């Protein structure tokens, strides 16, 4: 991560922490106080898991959060989020999506599962 992005991340962490102490904020994220301090000093960057937690606290999707940290923007009008797409799917479509994700990341599914219809 470049220096400017680290500085934006440090400021974002401070903003998200608000009036809470570093210790209180650390408990929220299940990290140590020294970890929060290192993020705020821009000497260290959060793990992907912690970036996701920070994104959630900021009310953003992880990709939006990272885009902001890197000084970029994501237009939700040009590329709708997957979360929104899922909200308008019926159960059958969600089932098909999950099966495809399972095949992509987890391997084969039993034949009897692929042919079952969802309620």
C-alpha positions in Angstrom: 0.0 0.0 0.0 1.4 3.4 -1.0 2.0 6.2 1.5 -1.0 8.3 0.6 -3.3 5.3 0.9 -1.8 4.4 4.3 -2.5 8.0 5.4 -6.1 7.8 4.2 -6.5 4.5 6.0 -5.1 5.9 9.2 -7.5 8.8 9.1 -10.4 6.5 8.3 -9.6 4.4 11.3 -9.5 7.4 13.5 -12.8 8.6 12.1 -14.4 5.2 12.6 -13.1 5.0 16.2 -14.7 8.4 16.9 -14.8 9.2 20.7 -14.0 5.6 21.7 -10.6 4.9 23.2 -8.2 2.8 21.2 -8.8 0.0 23.8 -12.6 0.1 23.3 -12.3 0.2 19.5 -9.8 -2.7 19.6 -12.3 -4.8 21.5 -14.9 -4.1 18.9 -12.6 -5.4 16.2 -11.1 -8.2 18.3 -7.5 -6.8 18.0 -5.1 -5.3 20.4 -4.8 -1.6 21.3 -1.3 -1.5 19.8 -2.7 -2.8 16.5 -5.2 0.2 16.4 -2.3 2.5 17.3 -0.2 1.2 14.4 -3.0 1.6 11.9 -3.6 5.2 13.1 0.1 6.0 12.8 0.1 4.4 9.3 3.0 2.1 10.3 0.9 -1.1 9.7 -2.1 -2.0 7.7 -5.1 -4.3 8.7 -5.4 -7.8 7.5 -8.1 -8.5 4.9 -10.3 -9.8 7.6 -9.9 -6.6 9.6 -10.4 -4.5 6.4 -13.7 -6.2 6.0 -14.7 -5.4 9.6 -13.7 -1.7 9.0 -15.7 -1.6 5.8 -18.7 -3.0 7.7 -18.3 -0.4 10.4 -18.2 2.3 7.7 -21.3 1.0 6.1 -19.5 0.1 2.9 -18.8 -3.0 0.9 -15.2 -4.0 1.2 -14.5 -3.1 -2.4 -16.0 0.4 -1.9 -14.0 0.8 1.3 -10.7 -0.1 -0.4 -11.5 2.1 -3.4 -11.9 5.0 -1.1 -8.6 4.2 0.7 -6.8 4.1 -2.6 -8.4 7.4 -3.7 -10.7 5.8 -6.2 -14.5 5.7 -6.5 -16.9 3.0 -7.5 -20.1 4.1 -9.2 -22.9 1.9 -8.0 -24.9 3.0 -11.0 -22.4 1.6 -13.4 -21.8 -1.7 -11.5 -24.6 -2.8 -9.2 -23.5 -4.7 -6.1 -23.9 -8.4 -5.8 -25.7 -7.8 -2.6 -28.4 -5.8 -4.4 -28.7 -8.4 -7.1 -29.3 -11.1 -4.5 -32.1 -9.2 -2.9 -34.1 -9.3 -6.1 -33.5 -13.0 -6.8 -36.1 -15.7 -6.0 -35.1 -18.8 -4.1 -34.5 -20.9 -7.2 -32.0 -18.3 -8.6 -30.2 -18.0 -5.3 -29.9 -21.8 -5.2 -28.5 -21.9 -8.7 -26.0 -19.1 -7.7 -24.9 -21.0 -4.6 -24.4 -24.2 -6.6 -22.3 -22.4 -9.1 -20.2 -20.8 -6.4 -19.8 -24.2 -4.7 -18.6 -25.7 -8.0 -16.2 -22.9 -8.6 -14.7 -22.9 -5.1 -15.6 -26.2 -3.5 -15.7 -28.8 -6.2 -18.4 -31.3 -7.2 -21.8 -31.5 -5.6 -23.7 -34.7 -5.3 -26.0 -35.3 -8.3 -29.2 -35.5 -6.2 -28.5 -31.9 -4.9 -28.1 -30.4 -8.3 -31.5 -31.6 -9.5 -33.5 -30.6 -6.4 -36.0 -27.8 -6.7 -35.9 -25.1 -4.0 -39.2 -24.0 -2.3 
